[in-house]
Structures are given as structure tokens and as C-alpha cells.
Amino acid sequence: MNKAYSQLLPRTFDPLPLGAIQPRGWLRNQLWIQANGLSGHLDEFWPDLGPDNMWLGGNSEGWERGPYFVDGLLPLAHLLGNDRLKSKADTWIEAFLSSQDESGWIGPVQAPKRRAYDQWPNMIVLKVLTQFHEVSGDDRVIDVMTRFCAWLRDNLAEHPLFQWGGVRWADLALSIHCLYERTNEEWLLDVAAQLHEQGYDWATHFTDFQWKEKLQRDQCGQMETHVVNNAMGVKQPGVWYRQSKNEFDREGVYQALRMLDRYHGQVTGIFSGDEHYAGKDPSQGTELCAVVEFMFSLEHLIAILGDPELADRLERVAFNALPATFSHDMWSHQYDQQVNQVLCSIDESRHWSNNGPDANTFGLEPNFGCCTANMHQGWPKFAAHLWMATPDGGLAAAAYAPSEVTFSTNGTNATIVEDTDYPFRDTVRLRVRPESPAAFPLLLRIPGWASGATVDINGEHEAAPPPGQFFRVEREWQSADLIELRLPMTVAATRRYHKSVSIERGPLVYSLPIGEGWRPLESRSPHGDWEVHPTTPWNYGLRIDPKHPCEGVDVEERPVSHCPFSPEGAPVRLTVHGQRVPKWLLEHGATGPLPESPVESEEWEEELTLIPYGCTNLRVTEFPLIRKP
């Protein structure tokens, strides 16, 4: 045993067990929309998840799609307390547990002997089993995971990581660390060290970052430029930092985000990749798998590093990029979404890095089925990481959404009920309900954009904490205590690609919604595949002063509906002024080159309505700035 790895650095915060946080309000509605859509029914008609799947004893698709599906279905089922979904998840989990052979290998495919076999699907299975153990306490999970790790210990030298497992090894290391914390078996850290030695080094990848432009089709053969691998790889330096204790690894997380933002970043907090690095042009795509995997990476990095800036990023992705890539009923999804997305169609000429012509259409399996299998984890895991435990018996509010969290501190059980319409409103009310008076800290995240935030307790002003920190409130809490946190949301204008401008307010990015004409493609009951064509003009520039955007924007708040992430249900609308830019036209099935701002326009000035990005299907989000007359 290498004594340098004899124990892990403690996380700043500890994620709570699945089920400790229950969604409420619009978030619970969103999970029900998901459960009533593809996530709750996909296995009933998609052959890849049907009874002939090899994981279930059949003869088809025995690789990642079953494990992917359950990785999101399991938390969805338990957050909703839905027996139908739990039963579906249990069927798969029993198959995973029973598929382990005498050597410790898990899966329908035999353990590698004479030929190499990528271990990536087994890594997802361990993610699933880790969650299942939290809600079930089933001792078989610990045994199965331990025996598989023993297989790795004994076989990695002869059968090293490669391909997908070689670049996604941090997901396995995360599961091994969780297992180590449950068993105190120190040899597990030796296995994690083997993964580090064999796996791709993402910290060095971003330290010596070479991919500063959009990749062309003939450049897309490398695992390290694949967008989903990057979304997973961002967490690798942070996960390994707990074991290496090396500041280079900790800093590697921030270096990764800097490089991705600088060369491929999008205003929604994610980065482009359709499906390899695609630059900063808002007409380029981002793969749905990358969105949900980036959220998962951020959720665990927040726990490890405790940085509120990472939580700001998580909210931006969750409230913008995640809902925008689904139809409002979550019965169809895209493979690629675009920040400026004015046409979703089958088009051979679209300038993707290497995706197919249908990659931005809405449907069951546009372009490739990985996102169909993997998209389910986004909302449930976000809900399950809203709150985290602090080392001193308290809680940290990592992200805000209506919820209820139950925990125990110093022998006292307590519940906190979070009533809020955030991110559509600026007020969060927390009702603290210990079973008996109890002293513990609450760490309230003050977002980096929230200048002028205030904290009131029981109607009395407590503090005006500065933005970009966790504000600590510590007292003996009584069962009727009420915290009111106000996070003022002011309109901001951000300069983007070609000096364009995007409008933000709080954690939400705002877009011009384009009229939608949905045209059915091949029908696959009980859903359809769809092109979406524009029915209203889209090529507008904004007349706004980027230094003083509030002066040119009116804000209207509407009720938060059952389905807020839809064009009709948008709970906030911004009124701005703009003009058509006639020379900005469609090219290759997308918005043509974004004109360099400022631009001239002789068109009539018009009043435009912007709604949250996540409410749109067709949209313009990065606008040319109209030159002042």
C-alpha cells in the first residue's frame, strides 16, 4: 500500500443520501413531466431497452444503454416515490447484481481474456449501485462492488483501460472512493491509483490546451476532443485531488473551465461540441449527453471543493441548457442544441464537427441513441444535490429550487422546507423545523450576480452578504424559524461572439422566441420525430446600451405554471427594442455568420419580447448590437 494514498482528503460538503431531499413546487412538477414522458416509458417501446437487452438475459445491446437508463430512472423513481418506476429500476438492478461471475466481473459480456473489452459500461453500473445502496441499504451492493474492484486490482495490468473507459475513469474512481468510505478497505485506493496511471490525464490536457478552434470532420477521431468526454473529464482533477492531495490537480478543475470557456464556451454555461470541440459560434451545437454529464461533474466538484462559483455554473446549465433541449412534455429531445437555433431540420450541409444531418431535430433517437439512454439523470440528480451536509453538522444550500430536506444533527432530526419560485423569482423562504431546539449552521449560497442580497430571520434584518460566497448563519433554531433570502435579479448584458450581446437576469439567459412550425417525420408511436421550422422573423439586432441594459429593458413576471419551461408558460418576459438585420440570413440550415457588432440597420425599430432560454425551442440568444444613429 502506498502510504501517500492512505486516506482521502475530506470533501468540503457531503452529498446527502438519495431521498433526503424531496422536490416541491415547479421542480416536482418537472420531474412528473419527465416521468410521464420518455423517461417513464422508454423501455416499453425502444428495442434497445426492451426485454431482449443482454443485461436482461437477451441478445441485443449489452453495452452502455441499460446502465445509462437506470442511472437516471433510479433517482427519478425515488424522488417521486413512484412504485411503477421503482419496479422498472429494480428489474435492471437485480440483473446487474446477478450478472457478476465468479471472477468478480459484472456484465453480460464475458470478462476480458484473449481480447480487450472496454470497461466503461461497468463504470456506469457502479454509479447506479452506489445510488441504490443509499436508498436500500442492500448489503449485496457492497459485496458486488468490492468483488468487481478486486477484479480490477487483479486484471488491470493485463487488461488496462482504453477507449471510453480510458478517458472516463474518473467516474469509476468516484465510485471507488464512495466504496472506500463505506468499507475502509485501503487496497481500493491502490485500484484508484492504477486507474490514474492508465487513464487519460485531463489536468495536463487543459494545462497544455491545443484545441482552440472548431474541429473539422477530418480532425474528429480523438477521444480527448469529444464533448461528452470533456464534460466528464472536468471533474477528473478534482476527484483525483482527494487522493493525490496535489494542488496541481485542484487547480486543474479551474484550468479546464477557463480553457473550455475561452475557446468553446456558450452563454448557457456549457461548451460547444457537435460532437467534438466546435468553437464559440452560437450556431454550433452542444450534445445533450454533455449537458447532463457536465451537471453531474459540477455536482460532485461542488461537494469536493465547496466553491459557490461552481454552483452558479450548475444553476446556469440546469435552468438554461437542460430544459432547452427537450420538448416541453419531454416526449422528444435533441442530440444537439444551439444557442442561436432558428431551424431544426434534416440538413446534410449543416456545419457540425461530425454529427449527422438530423442531430438538432426533436425525436426519440436523433443522430445516435446515447442521449436517448443517458438524458434521464439531469433533473433528478440536480434535485438530489440541492442541499449538502457540512462537516460541523449543518447544511449548505448549494443550489436553489423548491424542496424539502430532512437530516440529523447532533442527535436531533430536522427538516427545512424551501418555498420558492426561483429561478423565476428572487426570493427564497426557508422554514427551519427541528424536532426540538437545535444549534447548527446553515450556509446560504449568495450567487456571484446577486449584488444587494439580503437575509432576514423571523422578519428581522440579519445581513446584506456580498455576492460570490456561502453566507454562514448559526444559531439555536426553533421550529417556527423563517429565513427569507432575497437575491436581486438585475438585467445584465454580456458581450459574446463577434461582439454580440446576450441578455441575462439572475441565473437565466433570455432569448427571442421564434414562431414554431412542427413538421412530423417518421412516426414512432407513442411519440413522433419532428422538424421545427420558423414561422416568424428571427434576424434581429438589439438596440441596447450594454453598459446600462436596465434602461432599455422592461421586466414582466407572470405566474409560474405547471410547465414553466415552455414558450407559452414562460414565467418571465423581457421587453427590448431591436431592428431586423436583412443581411443576416440562413446558411447551411443555421443562422449565417453572426455579423460583427455594431451593425447598421435601416429597418423599423420594433418592440421584442424575450423569454428564458430554457422555455424556447427556436430562438436567437446572441444578438448583433445595432449601431447608435
Secondary structure in CASP SS format (residue, H / E / C, confidence):
PFRMAT SS
TARGET T0000
AUTHOR 0000-0000-0000
METHOD secondary structure of the structure
MODEL  1
M C 1.00
N C 1.00
K H 1.00
A H 1.00
Y H 1.00
S C 1.00
Q C 1.00
L C 1.00
L C 1.00
P C 1.00
R C 1.00
T C 1.00
F C 1.00
D E 1.00
P E 1.00
L C 1.00
P C 1.00
L C 1.00
G C 1.00
A C 1.00
I E 1.00
Q E 1.00
P E 1.00
R C 1.00
G H 1.00
W H 1.00
L H 1.00
R H 1.00
N H 1.00
Q H 1.00
L H 1.00
W H 1.00
I H 1.00
Q H 1.00
A H 1.00
N H 1.00
G C 1.00
L H 1.00
S H 1.00
G H 1.00
H H 1.00
L H 1.00
D H 1.00
E H 1.00
F C 1.00
W C 1.00
P H 1.00
D H 1.00
L H 1.00
G C 1.00
P C 1.00
D C 1.00
N E 1.00
M H 1.00
W H 1.00
L H 1.00
G C 1.00
G C 1.00
N C 1.00
S E 1.00
E C 1.00
G C 1.00
W C 1.00
E C 1.00
R H 1.00
G H 1.00
P H 1.00
Y H 1.00
F H 1.00
V H 1.00
D H 1.00
G H 1.00
L H 1.00
L H 1.00
P H 1.00
L H 1.00
A H 1.00
H H 1.00
L H 1.00
L H 1.00
G C 1.00
N C 1.00
D H 1.00
R H 1.00
L H 1.00
K H 1.00
S H 1.00
K H 1.00
A H 1.00
D H 1.00
T H 1.00
W H 1.00
I H 1.00
E H 1.00
A H 1.00
F H 1.00
L H 1.00
S H 1.00
S C 1.00
Q C 1.00
D C 1.00
E C 1.00
S C 1.00
G C 1.00
W C 1.00
I C 1.00
G C 1.00
P C 1.00
V C 1.00
Q C 1.00
A C 1.00
P C 1.00
K C 1.00
R C 1.00
R C 1.00
A C 1.00
Y C 1.00
D C 1.00
Q C 1.00
W H 1.00
P H 1.00
N H 1.00
M H 1.00
I H 1.00
V H 1.00
L H 1.00
K H 1.00
V H 1.00
L H 1.00
T H 1.00
Q H 1.00
F H 1.00
H H 1.00
E H 1.00
V H 1.00
S H 1.00
G C 1.00
D C 1.00
D H 1.00
R H 1.00
V H 1.00
I H 1.00
D H 1.00
V H 1.00
M H 1.00
T H 1.00
R H 1.00
F H 1.00
C H 1.00
A H 1.00
W H 1.00
L H 1.00
R H 1.00
D H 1.00
N H 1.00
L C 1.00
A C 1.00
E C 1.00
H C 1.00
P C 1.00
L C 1.00
F C 1.00
Q H 1.00
W H 1.00
G H 1.00
G H 1.00
V H 1.00
R C 1.00
W H 1.00
A H 1.00
D H 1.00
L H 1.00
A H 1.00
L H 1.00
S H 1.00
I H 1.00
H H 1.00
C H 1.00
L H 1.00
Y H 1.00
E H 1.00
R H 1.00
T H 1.00
N C 1.00
E C 1.00
E C 1.00
W H 1.00
L H 1.00
L H 1.00
D H 1.00
V H 1.00
A H 1.00
A H 1.00
Q H 1.00
L H 1.00
H H 1.00
E H 1.00
Q H 1.00
G C 1.00
Y C 1.00
D C 1.00
W H 1.00
A H 1.00
T H 1.00
H H 1.00
F H 1.00
T H 1.00
D C 1.00
F C 1.00
Q C 1.00
W C 1.00
K C 1.00
E C 1.00
K C 1.00
L C 1.00
Q C 1.00
R H 1.00
D H 1.00
Q H 1.00
C C 1.00
G C 1.00
Q C 1.00
M H 1.00
E H 1.00
T H 1.00
H E 1.00
V H 1.00
V H 1.00
N H 1.00
N H 1.00
A H 1.00
M H 1.00
G H 1.00
V C 1.00
K C 1.00
Q H 1.00
P H 1.00
G H 1.00
V H 1.00
W H 1.00
Y H 1.00
R H 1.00
Q H 1.00
S H 1.00
K C 1.00
N C 1.00
E H 1.00
F H 1.00
D H 1.00
R H 1.00
E H 1.00
G H 1.00
V H 1.00
Y H 1.00
Q H 1.00
A H 1.00
L H 1.00
R H 1.00
M H 1.00
L H 1.00
D H 1.00
R H 1.00
Y H 1.00
H H 1.00
G E 1.00
Q C 1.00
V C 1.00
T C 1.00
G C 1.00
I C 1.00
F E 1.00
S C 1.00
G E 1.00
D C 1.00
E C 1.00
H E 1.00
Y C 1.00
A C 1.00
G C 1.00
K C 1.00
D C 1.00
P C 1.00
S C 1.00
Q C 1.00
G E 1.00
T E 1.00
E E 1.00
L H 1.00
C H 1.00
A H 1.00
V H 1.00
V H 1.00
E H 1.00
F H 1.00
M H 1.00
F H 1.00
S H 1.00
L H 1.00
E H 1.00
H H 1.00
L H 1.00
I H 1.00
A H 1.00
I H 1.00
L H 1.00
G C 1.00
D C 1.00
P H 1.00
E H 1.00
L H 1.00
A H 1.00
D H 1.00
R H 1.00
L H 1.00
E H 1.00
R H 1.00
V H 1.00
A H 1.00
F H 1.00
N H 1.00
A H 1.00
L H 1.00
P H 1.00
A H 1.00
T C 1.00
F E 1.00
S C 1.00
H C 1.00
D C 1.00
M C 1.00
W C 1.00
S C 1.00
H E 1.00
Q C 1.00
Y C 1.00
D E 1.00
Q E 1.00
Q E 1.00
V C 1.00
N C 1.00
Q E 1.00
V C 1.00
L C 1.00
C E 1.00
S C 1.00
I C 1.00
D C 1.00
E C 1.00
S C 1.00
R C 1.00
H C 1.00
W C 1.00
S C 1.00
N C 1.00
N C 1.00
G C 1.00
P C 1.00
D C 1.00
A C 1.00
N C 1.00
T C 1.00
F E 1.00
G E 1.00
L C 1.00
E C 1.00
P C 1.00
N C 1.00
F C 1.00
G C 1.00
C H 1.00
C H 1.00
T H 1.00
A H 1.00
N H 1.00
M H 1.00
H H 1.00
Q H 1.00
G H 1.00
W H 1.00
P H 1.00
K H 1.00
F H 1.00
A H 1.00
A H 1.00
H C 1.00
L C 1.00
W E 1.00
M E 1.00
A E 1.00
T C 1.00
P C 1.00
D C 1.00
G C 1.00
G C 1.00
L E 1.00
A E 1.00
A E 1.00
A C 1.00
A C 1.00
Y C 1.00
A C 1.00
P C 1.00
S E 1.00
E E 1.00
V E 1.00
T E 1.00
F E 1.00
S E 1.00
T E 1.00
N C 1.00
G C 1.00
T E 1.00
N E 1.00
A E 1.00
T E 1.00
I E 1.00
V E 1.00
E E 1.00
D E 1.00
T E 1.00
D C 1.00
Y C 1.00
P C 1.00
F C 1.00
R C 1.00
D C 1.00
T E 1.00
V E 1.00
R E 1.00
L E 1.00
R E 1.00
V E 1.00
R E 1.00
P E 1.00
E C 1.00
S C 1.00
P C 1.00
A E 1.00
A E 1.00
F E 1.00
P E 1.00
L E 1.00
L E 1.00
L E 1.00
R E 1.00
I E 1.00
P C 1.00
G C 1.00
W C 1.00
A C 1.00
S C 1.00
G C 1.00
A C 1.00
T E 1.00
V E 1.00
D E 1.00
I E 1.00
N C 1.00
G C 1.00
E E 1.00
H E 1.00
E E 1.00
A E 1.00
A C 1.00
P C 1.00
P C 1.00
P C 1.00
G C 1.00
Q E 1.00
F E 1.00
F E 1.00
R E 1.00
V E 1.00
E E 1.00
R E 1.00
E E 1.00
W E 1.00
Q C 1.00
S C 1.00
A C 1.00
D E 1.00
L E 1.00
I E 1.00
E E 1.00
L E 1.00
R E 1.00
L C 1.00
P C 1.00
M C 1.00
T C 1.00
V E 1.00
A E 1.00
A E 1.00
T E 1.00
R E 1.00
R C 1.00
Y H 1.00
H H 1.00
K H 1.00
S C 1.00
V E 1.00
S E 1.00
I E 1.00
E E 1.00
R E 1.00
G C 1.00
P C 1.00
L E 1.00
V E 1.00
Y E 1.00
S E 1.00
L E 1.00
P E 1.00
I C 1.00
G C 1.00
E E 1.00
G E 1.00
W E 1.00
R E 1.00
P E 1.00
L E 1.00
E E 1.00
S E 1.00
R E 1.00
S C 1.00
P C 1.00
H E 1.00
G E 1.00
D E 1.00
W E 1.00
E E 1.00
V E 1.00
H E 1.00
P E 1.00
T C 1.00
T C 1.00
P C 1.00
W C 1.00
N C 1.00
Y E 1.00
G E 1.00
L E 1.00
R C 1.00
I C 1.00
D C 1.00
P C 1.00
K C 1.00
H C 1.00
P H 1.00
C H 1.00
E H 1.00
G H 1.00
V C 1.00
D E 1.00
V E 1.00
E E 1.00
E E 1.00
R C 1.00
P C 1.00
V C 1.00
S C 1.00
H C 1.00
C C 1.00
P C 1.00
F C 1.00
S C 1.00
P C 1.00
E C 1.00
G C 1.00
A C 1.00
P C 1.00
V E 1.00
R E 1.00
L E 1.00
T E 1.00
V E 1.00
H E 1.00
G E 1.00
Q E 1.00
R E 1.00
V C 1.00
P C 1.00
K C 1.00
W C 1.00
L C 1.00
L E 1.00
E E 1.00
H C 1.00
G C 1.00
A E 1.00
T E 1.00
G C 1.00
P C 1.00
L C 1.00
P C 1.00
E C 1.00
S C 1.00
P C 1.00
V E 1.00
E C 1.00
S C 1.00
E C 1.00
E C 1.00
W C 1.00
E C 1.00
E E 1.00
E E 1.00
L E 1.00
T E 1.00
L E 1.00
I E 1.00
P E 1.00
Y H 1.00
G H 1.00
C H 1.00
T C 1.00
N C 1.00
L C 1.00
R E 1.00
V E 1.00
T C 1.00
E C 1.00
F E 1.00
P C 1.00
L E 1.00
I E 1.00
R C 1.00
K C 1.00
P C 1.00
END
